Amino acid sequence: MTKLQVTQTKSGIGRKQNQRNTLRSLGLKRIGDVVVKEDRPEIRGMVESIPHLVNVQEVD
């Protein structure tokens, strides 16, 4: 199954609370943090709600 590599590129400071909560639920705490998650609709939805804060790459 395909996995998504999510990298935080911008800070959550000054953003809406729901965007900060989304970062935290993905496991991202600071700029440069990288997490690998399964490619599921729930994760895609989280990433699509904060595209200005993260970069996403598909990894096998």
N, C-alpha and C positions, 0 to 999 in steps of 0.2 A: 504494500500500500504506500502511496505517496505521502511524504511528510512536508510540512511547511517550516522553513527556518525564518523566524520572526526576530528582527533586530530593532531595538529602540534607537531612533535617530534624534529625537527632540524630547525636551523635558515636558512633564505633565504639569509643571508649575504654571498657574494662571489659567489653566484649562478648566472646563466644566467638571463637576464632581463625577458624572457618569463616565467621562473619558478617562479620568484618573483611576476609577474603579476597574475599567476595562483593561488598562495597562497592568494593574495589580493582579487581576484574575488570570491574565496570560502569563504571569510570573516575571514581569519586567519591573525592575525597581529603579534603574538608572540608565543614563545614556550609554550605549555600547553593549548593554546586556543582550544576550542571544538565547533564545529558547527554540527547541524543535518540538513541534506538535503534529499530531496526526491531521491529515487533510479531511476535516469533517465540516458539515454545514455550520455547526455552532462556532467553530474556530474561524471559519471564513467570515461569518457575520461580525464577530468581534473585530477582526482585522479590517473589514470594510468600514467599520464605524470610526476608526482612527487612522486613516491612511496617511494623514499629514504628520503622524508621530512615529510611524514604523516603516521599515522596508521588509518585503516578503519575498522569499525565494522558494521554489519547489526543490526538494531534495529527495533522492531515491533511497 
